[in-house]
Every structure is written in structure tokens, then in C-alpha cells.
């Protein structure tokens, strides 16, 4: 993923959904945080975008994604905060 062939958005969306269905929130939060820190800027934006795609209807995924993004945002570096903010503002 990082610096190699760029996977399609469908693959990234599938990976995000897989992790959301997989386990408890605390493990997902740590997993998402590790993934976000290891990706380059372009792939990180694609991953954040796929994560934000899960913020649709009031359901368990929406709640989990909201908590995960909030906690990652609070702990992250300024450039990652900017990327999360950018993806969210693009939705408005």
C-alpha cells in the first residue's frame, strides 16, 4: 500500500469495513491509528475518506467511526488533523 501500486477505492473500502466488523472499539481504534500513521499522505487521505464513508445512517458503524475518528483526531499530529478535517469539510 505505501508507495507501491495504489489499490482501488473498493479495496480500501473493504478493508475499512472489515476492521469495523471485526472487533471491539478499542482494538479498532489502535488498528486504525497504526494504519493512518504508516500510510503516505495520498493513501492516508484515501483511507480516511473510506472511513468517513461509513458515517451515513444512525447505526453501529456510524457510532464506531465517529468515536474512532474523534479519538484519532485528538491524539494525532497537526498534518493528520488537517487531513481528517479536509475530508470532513469536503462532505459539507
N, CA, C and O atoms as a GROMACS GRO file, in nm:
protein
  368
    1UNK      N    1   0.080  -0.119   0.000
    1UNK     CA    2   0.000   0.000   0.000
    1UNK      C    3   0.084   0.126   0.000
    1UNK      O    4   0.055   0.220  -0.074
    2UNK      N    5   0.184   0.130   0.078
    2UNK     CA    6   0.257   0.253   0.100
    2UNK      C    7   0.368   0.270  -0.004
    2UNK      O    8   0.477   0.214   0.011
    3UNK      N    9   0.340   0.348  -0.108
    3UNK     CA   10   0.441   0.376  -0.209
    3UNK      C   11   0.445   0.273  -0.320
    3UNK      O   12   0.527   0.285  -0.411
    4UNK      N   13   0.361   0.173  -0.316
    4UNK     CA   14   0.357   0.071  -0.420
    4UNK      C   15   0.234   0.094  -0.507
    4UNK      O   16   0.181   0.205  -0.511
    5UNK      N   17   0.190  -0.010  -0.575
    5UNK     CA   18   0.071   0.002  -0.656
    5UNK      C   19  -0.045   0.050  -0.569
    5UNK      O   20  -0.065   0.002  -0.458
    6UNK      N   21  -0.119   0.145  -0.622
    6UNK     CA   22  -0.230   0.202  -0.547
    6UNK      C   23  -0.352   0.111  -0.563
    6UNK      O   24  -0.398   0.088  -0.675
    7UNK      N   25  -0.405   0.060  -0.453
    7UNK     CA   26  -0.524  -0.024  -0.462
    7UNK      C   27  -0.647   0.061  -0.496
    7UNK      O   28  -0.648   0.182  -0.474
    8UNK      N   29  -0.747  -0.001  -0.549
    8UNK     CA   30  -0.868   0.071  -0.585
    8UNK      C   31  -0.943   0.113  -0.459
    8UNK      O   32  -0.920   0.061  -0.350
    9UNK      N   33  -1.033   0.208  -0.477
    9UNK     CA   34  -1.114   0.253  -0.364
    9UNK      C   35  -1.199   0.140  -0.308
    9UNK      O   36  -1.226   0.137  -0.188
   10UNK      N   37  -1.240   0.048  -0.393
   10UNK     CA   38  -1.321  -0.065  -0.346
   10UNK      C   39  -1.243  -0.150  -0.247
   10UNK      O   40  -1.299  -0.199  -0.149
   11UNK      N   41  -1.115  -0.168  -0.272
   11UNK     CA   42  -1.031  -0.246  -0.181
   11UNK      C   43  -1.015  -0.174  -0.048
   11UNK      O   44  -1.025  -0.235   0.059
   12UNK      N   45  -0.990  -0.045  -0.054
   12UNK     CA   46  -0.973   0.033   0.069
   12UNK      C   47  -1.103   0.033   0.149
   12UNK      O   48  -1.100   0.017   0.271
   13UNK      N   49  -1.216   0.052   0.081
   13UNK     CA   50  -1.346   0.048   0.149
   13UNK      C   51  -1.370  -0.087   0.215
   13UNK      O   52  -1.422  -0.094   0.326
   14UNK      N   53  -1.332  -0.194   0.146
   14UNK     CA   54  -1.350  -0.329   0.201
   14UNK      C   55  -1.263  -0.350   0.325
   14UNK      O   56  -1.307  -0.412   0.422
   15UNK      N   57  -1.141  -0.298   0.323
   15UNK     CA   58  -1.052  -0.311   0.438
   15UNK      C   59  -1.110  -0.237   0.559
   15UNK      O   60  -1.110  -0.289   0.670
   16UNK      N   61  -1.158  -0.116   0.536
   16UNK     CA   62  -1.218  -0.037   0.645
   16UNK      C   63  -1.339  -0.111   0.703
   16UNK      O   64  -1.351  -0.125   0.824
   17UNK      N   65  -1.427  -0.158   0.616
   17UNK     CA   66  -1.545  -0.228   0.664
   17UNK      C   67  -1.509  -0.357   0.737
   17UNK      O   68  -1.573  -0.392   0.836
   18UNK      N   69  -1.407  -0.427   0.689
   18UNK     CA   70  -1.361  -0.549   0.756
   18UNK      C   71  -1.318  -0.519   0.899
   18UNK      O   72  -1.356  -0.591   0.992
   19UNK      N   73  -1.240  -0.415   0.917
   19UNK     CA   74  -1.194  -0.382   1.052
   19UNK      C   75  -1.307  -0.334   1.141
   19UNK      O   76  -1.307  -0.361   1.261
   20UNK      N   77  -1.405  -0.264   1.084
   20UNK     CA   78  -1.518  -0.217   1.164
   20UNK      C   79  -1.603  -0.334   1.215
   20UNK      O   80  -1.657  -0.328   1.325
   21UNK      N   81  -1.614  -0.438   1.135
   21UNK     CA   82  -1.695  -0.553   1.176
   21UNK      C   83  -1.618  -0.649   1.265
   21UNK      O   84  -1.677  -0.740   1.324
   22UNK      N   85  -1.491  -0.631   1.275
   22UNK     CA   86  -1.402  -0.731   1.333
   22UNK      C   87  -1.400  -0.741   1.484
   22UNK      O   88  -1.407  -0.851   1.538
   23UNK      N   89  -1.392  -0.630   1.554
   23UNK     CA   90  -1.369  -0.646   1.697
   23UNK      C   91  -1.413  -0.528   1.780
   23UNK      O   92  -1.481  -0.438   1.730
   24UNK      N   93  -1.374  -0.529   1.905
   24UNK     CA   94  -1.412  -0.421   1.997
   24UNK      C   95  -1.353  -0.288   1.954
   24UNK      O   96  -1.252  -0.281   1.884
   25UNK      N   97  -1.418  -0.184   1.998
   25UNK     CA   98  -1.381  -0.048   1.957
   25UNK      C   99  -1.236  -0.014   1.990
   25UNK      O  100  -1.167   0.048   1.909
   26UNK      N  101  -1.188  -0.052   2.106
   26UNK     CA  102  -1.052  -0.016   2.147
   26UNK      C  103  -0.948  -0.077   2.053
   26UNK      O  104  -0.848  -0.013   2.022
   27UNK      N  105  -0.970  -0.199   2.009
   27UNK     CA  106  -0.878  -0.262   1.914
   27UNK      C  107  -0.884  -0.194   1.779
   27UNK      O  108  -0.781  -0.174   1.714
   28UNK      N  109  -1.005  -0.158   1.735
   28UNK     CA  110  -1.019  -0.090   1.606
   28UNK      C  111  -0.951   0.045   1.608
   28UNK      O  112  -0.885   0.085   1.512
   29UNK      N  113  -0.967   0.115   1.717
   29UNK     CA  114  -0.905   0.246   1.730
   29UNK      C  115  -0.754   0.235   1.716
   29UNK      O  116  -0.692   0.313   1.643
   30UNK      N  117  -0.694   0.140   1.784
   30UNK     CA  118  -0.549   0.120   1.775
   30UNK      C  119  -0.508   0.078   1.634
   30UNK      O  120  -0.407   0.126   1.582
   31UNK      N  121  -0.585  -0.011   1.573
   31UNK     CA  122  -0.554  -0.056   1.438
   31UNK      C  123  -0.564   0.058   1.338
   31UNK      O  124  -0.474   0.075   1.256
   32UNK      N  125  -0.671   0.136   1.345
   32UNK     CA  126  -0.687   0.248   1.253
   32UNK      C  127  -0.575   0.350   1.273
   32UNK      O  128  -0.522   0.405   1.177
   33UNK      N  129  -0.540   0.374   1.398
   33UNK     CA  130  -0.434   0.472   1.426
   33UNK      C  131  -0.301   0.425   1.368
   33UNK      O  132  -0.228   0.504   1.309
   34UNK      N  133  -0.269   0.298   1.384
   34UNK     CA  134  -0.145   0.244   1.328
   34UNK      C  135  -0.145   0.254   1.176
   34UNK      O  136  -0.044   0.292   1.116
   35UNK      N  137  -0.257   0.220   1.115
   35UNK     CA  138  -0.265   0.227   0.968
   35UNK      C  139  -0.248   0.370   0.921
   35UNK      O  140  -0.174   0.396   0.826
   36UNK      N  141  -0.316   0.463   0.986
   36UNK     CA  142  -0.310   0.603   0.943
   36UNK      C  143  -0.168   0.658   0.954
   36UNK      O  144  -0.124   0.732   0.867
   37UNK      N  145  -0.096   0.621   1.060
   37UNK     CA  146   0.040   0.671   1.076
   37UNK      C  147   0.139   0.608   0.978
   37UNK      O  148   0.241   0.669   0.946
   38UNK      N  149   0.112   0.489   0.930
   38UNK     CA  150   0.206   0.421   0.841
   38UNK      C  151   0.187   0.456   0.694
   38UNK      O  152   0.278   0.433   0.614
   39UNK      N  153   0.073   0.510   0.657
   39UNK     CA  154   0.046   0.540   0.516
   39UNK      C  155   0.107   0.674   0.476
   39UNK      O  156   0.127   0.763   0.559
   40UNK      N  157   0.137   0.686   0.347
   40UNK     CA  158   0.180   0.816   0.296
   40UNK      C  159   0.058   0.907   0.284
   40UNK      O  160  -0.054   0.862   0.305
   41UNK      N  161   0.079   1.034   0.250
   41UNK     CA  162  -0.030   1.131   0.251
   41UNK      C  163  -0.145   1.093   0.159
   41UNK      O  164  -0.261   1.101   0.198
   42UNK      N  165  -0.114   1.052   0.038
   42UNK     CA  166  -0.219   1.019  -0.059
   42UNK      C  167  -0.303   0.901  -0.012
   42UNK      O  168  -0.426   0.905  -0.016
   43UNK      N  169  -0.237   0.796   0.033
   43UNK     CA  170  -0.308   0.678   0.080
   43UNK      C  171  -0.383   0.705   0.210
   43UNK      O  172  -0.490   0.650   0.234
   44UNK      N  173  -0.326   0.792   0.294
   44UNK     CA  174  -0.392   0.826   0.420
   44UNK      C  175  -0.524   0.897   0.392
   44UNK      O  176  -0.624   0.869   0.457
   45UNK      N  177  -0.526   0.988   0.296
   45UNK     CA  178  -0.648   1.058   0.261
   45UNK      C  179  -0.752   0.959   0.206
   45UNK      O  180  -0.870   0.969   0.239
   46UNK      N  181  -0.707   0.865   0.124
   46UNK     CA  182  -0.799   0.763   0.072
   46UNK      C  183  -0.856   0.678   0.185
   46UNK      O  184  -0.975   0.646   0.185
   47UNK      N  185  -0.772   0.642   0.281
   47UNK     CA  186  -0.817   0.561   0.395
   47UNK      C  187  -0.914   0.640   0.483
   47UNK      O  188  -1.016   0.586   0.526
   48UNK      N  189  -0.883   0.765   0.510
   48UNK     CA  190  -0.973   0.849   0.590
   48UNK      C  191  -1.105   0.868   0.516
   48UNK      O  192  -1.211   0.864   0.578
   49UNK      N  193  -1.097   0.888   0.387
   49UNK     CA  194  -1.218   0.904   0.306
   49UNK      C  195  -1.305   0.780   0.312
   49UNK      O  196  -1.427   0.790   0.327
   50UNK      N  197  -1.244   0.663   0.302
   50UNK     CA  198  -1.319   0.537   0.312
   50UNK      C  199  -1.380   0.522   0.451
   50UNK      O  200  -1.491   0.469   0.465
   51UNK      N  201  -1.310   0.567   0.553
   51UNK     CA  202  -1.362   0.561   0.689
   51UNK      C  203  -1.482   0.655   0.706
   51UNK      O  204  -1.583   0.619   0.766
   52UNK      N  205  -1.469   0.776   0.652
   52UNK     CA  206  -1.577   0.874   0.661
   52UNK      C  207  -1.699   0.828   0.580
   52UNK      O  208  -1.811   0.866   0.611
   53UNK      N  209  -1.678   0.747   0.478
   53UNK     CA  210  -1.791   0.693   0.401
   53UNK      C  211  -1.885   0.612   0.489
   53UNK      O  212  -2.002   0.594   0.455
   54UNK      N  213  -1.837   0.563   0.600
   54UNK     CA  214  -1.920   0.485   0.692
   54UNK      C  215  -2.007   0.573   0.781
   54UNK      O  216  -2.090   0.522   0.857
   55UNK      N  217  -1.990   0.705   0.773
   55UNK     CA  218  -2.073   0.798   0.851
   55UNK      C  219  -2.198   0.831   0.769
   55UNK      O  220  -2.208   0.938   0.710
   56UNK      N  221  -2.292   0.738   0.766
   56UNK     CA  222  -2.410   0.757   0.683
   56UNK      C  223  -2.536   0.762   0.765
   56UNK      O  224  -2.591   0.870   0.790
   57UNK      N  225  -2.582   0.651   0.807
   57UNK     CA  226  -2.709   0.640   0.878
   57UNK      C  227  -2.683   0.609   1.024
   57UNK      O  228  -2.577   0.555   1.058
   58UNK      N  229  -2.776   0.642   1.111
   58UNK     CA  230  -2.757   0.608   1.253
   58UNK      C  231  -2.756   0.457   1.273
   58UNK      O  232  -2.861   0.393   1.275
   59UNK      N  233  -2.638   0.402   1.288
   59UNK     CA  234  -2.623   0.259   1.315
   59UNK      C  235  -2.493   0.238   1.391
   59UNK      O  236  -2.425   0.334   1.426
   60UNK      N  237  -2.459   0.114   1.416
   60UNK     CA  238  -2.340   0.086   1.497
   60UNK      C  239  -2.210   0.129   1.428
   60UNK      O  240  -2.117   0.175   1.494
   61UNK      N  241  -2.203   0.116   1.295
   61UNK     CA  242  -2.082   0.158   1.224
   61UNK      C  243  -2.062   0.308   1.235
   61UNK      O  244  -1.950   0.355   1.256
   62UNK      N  245  -2.170   0.383   1.222
   62UNK     CA  246  -2.160   0.529   1.232
   62UNK      C  247  -2.107   0.568   1.370
   62UNK      O  248  -2.019   0.654   1.382
   63UNK      N  249  -2.161   0.506   1.472
   63UNK     CA  250  -2.118   0.536   1.608
   63UNK      C  251  -1.970   0.500   1.628
   63UNK      O  252  -1.895   0.579   1.685
   64UNK      N  253  -1.930   0.383   1.582
   64UNK     CA  254  -1.791   0.339   1.597
   64UNK      C  255  -1.697   0.432   1.522
   64UNK      O  256  -1.594   0.473   1.575
   65UNK      N  257  -1.731   0.465   1.399
   65UNK     CA  258  -1.644   0.552   1.318
   65UNK      C  259  -1.633   0.690   1.382
   65UNK      O  260  -1.525   0.748   1.384
   66UNK      N  261  -1.743   0.741   1.432
   66UNK     CA  262  -1.740   0.871   1.498
   66UNK      C  263  -1.644   0.870   1.617
   66UNK      O  264  -1.564   0.962   1.633
   67UNK      N  265  -1.653   0.768   1.699
   67UNK     CA  266  -1.564   0.758   1.815
   67UNK      C  267  -1.418   0.739   1.773
   67UNK      O  268  -1.328   0.801   1.830
   68UNK      N  269  -1.396   0.654   1.674
   68UNK     CA  270  -1.259   0.628   1.628
   68UNK      C  271  -1.196   0.754   1.572
   68UNK      O  272  -1.084   0.790   1.609
   69UNK      N  273  -1.268   0.823   1.483
   69UNK     CA  274  -1.212   0.945   1.422
   69UNK      C  275  -1.187   1.054   1.527
   69UNK      O  276  -1.087   1.125   1.520
   70UNK      N  277  -1.278   1.066   1.622
   70UNK     CA  278  -1.261   1.166   1.727
   70UNK      C  279  -1.136   1.138   1.811
   70UNK      O  280  -1.059   1.229   1.840
   71UNK      N  281  -1.118   1.014   1.850
   71UNK     CA  282  -1.002   0.979   1.932
   71UNK      C  283  -0.872   0.991   1.854
   71UNK      O  284  -0.772   1.039   1.907
   72UNK      N  285  -0.873   0.949   1.729
   72UNK     CA  286  -0.753   0.964   1.646
   72UNK      C  287  -0.722   1.111   1.625
   72UNK      O  288  -0.606   1.152   1.631
   73UNK      N  289  -0.824   1.191   1.600
   73UNK     CA  290  -0.804   1.335   1.580
   73UNK      C  291  -0.742   1.399   1.704
   73UNK      O  292  -0.651   1.481   1.693
   74UNK      N  293  -0.791   1.363   1.821
   74UNK     CA  294  -0.741   1.423   1.944
   74UNK      C  295  -0.595   1.387   1.971
   74UNK      O  296  -0.522   1.466   2.030
   75UNK      N  297  -0.552   1.268   1.928
   75UNK     CA  298  -0.416   1.221   1.957
   75UNK      C  299  -0.315   1.247   1.845
   75UNK      O  300  -0.195   1.231   1.865
   76UNK      N  301  -0.362   1.286   1.728
   76UNK     CA  302  -0.274   1.287   1.612
   76UNK      C  303  -0.194   1.416   1.598
   76UNK      O  304  -0.216   1.514   1.669
   77UNK      N  305  -0.102   1.411   1.505
   77UNK     CA  306  -0.017   1.525   1.472
   77UNK      C  307  -0.097   1.625   1.388
   77UNK      O  308  -0.199   1.589   1.329
   78UNK      N  309  -0.050   1.750   1.381
   78UNK     CA  310  -0.126   1.853   1.309
   78UNK      C  311  -0.154   1.821   1.161
   78UNK      O  312  -0.263   1.852   1.112
   79UNK      N  313  -0.060   1.760   1.091
   79UNK     CA  314  -0.085   1.734   0.948
   79UNK      C  315  -0.192   1.626   0.929
   79UNK      O  316  -0.265   1.629   0.830
   80UNK      N  317  -0.203   1.532   1.022
   80UNK     CA  318  -0.310   1.431   1.014
   80UNK      C  319  -0.443   1.494   1.053
   80UNK      O  320  -0.546   1.460   0.994
   81UNK      N  321  -0.443   1.584   1.150
   81UNK     CA  322  -0.565   1.656   1.185
   81UNK      C  323  -0.616   1.734   1.064
   81UNK      O  324  -0.736   1.738   1.037
   82UNK      N  325  -0.523   1.798   0.992
   82UNK     CA  326  -0.560   1.873   0.873
   82UNK      C  327  -0.624   1.782   0.768
   82UNK      O  328  -0.721   1.821   0.703
   83UNK      N  329  -0.570   1.663   0.751
   83UNK     CA  330  -0.625   1.571   0.652
   83UNK      C  331  -0.763   1.522   0.692
   83UNK      O  332  -0.852   1.512   0.607
   84UNK      N  333  -0.782   1.491   0.819
   84UNK     CA  334  -0.915   1.449   0.865
   84UNK      C  335  -1.015   1.562   0.846
   84UNK      O  336  -1.126   1.540   0.799
   85UNK      N  337  -0.976   1.683   0.883
   85UNK     CA  338  -1.062   1.799   0.868
   85UNK      C  339  -1.096   1.823   0.722
   85UNK      O  340  -1.211   1.853   0.688
   86UNK      N  341  -0.998   1.810   0.636
   86UNK     CA  342  -1.018   1.830   0.492
   86UNK      C  343  -1.122   1.733   0.437
   86UNK      O  344  -1.213   1.773   0.364
   87UNK      N  345  -1.108   1.606   0.472
   87UNK     CA  346  -1.203   1.505   0.423
   87UNK      C  347  -1.343   1.534   0.476
   87UNK      O  348  -1.441   1.521   0.402
   88UNK      N  349  -1.355   1.572   0.602
   88UNK     CA  350  -1.487   1.601   0.658
   88UNK      C  351  -1.549   1.725   0.595
   88UNK      O  352  -1.669   1.727   0.568
   89UNK      N  353  -1.470   1.829   0.571
   89UNK     CA  354  -1.525   1.950   0.510
   89UNK      C  355  -1.563   1.930   0.364
   89UNK      O  356  -1.651   1.999   0.313
   90UNK      N  357  -1.499   1.838   0.297
   90UNK     CA  358  -1.537   1.808   0.159
   90UNK      C  359  -1.678   1.750   0.151
   90UNK      O  360  -1.743   1.757   0.047
   91UNK      N  361  -1.725   1.694   0.262
   91UNK     CA  362  -1.859   1.634   0.267
   91UNK      C  363  -1.970   1.737   0.286
   91UNK      O  364  -2.087   1.709   0.261
   92UNK      N  365  -1.933   1.856   0.330
   92UNK     CA  366  -2.037   1.958   0.358
   92UNK      C  367  -2.093   2.018   0.233
   92UNK      O  368  -2.180   2.105   0.239
   0.00000   0.00000   0.00000
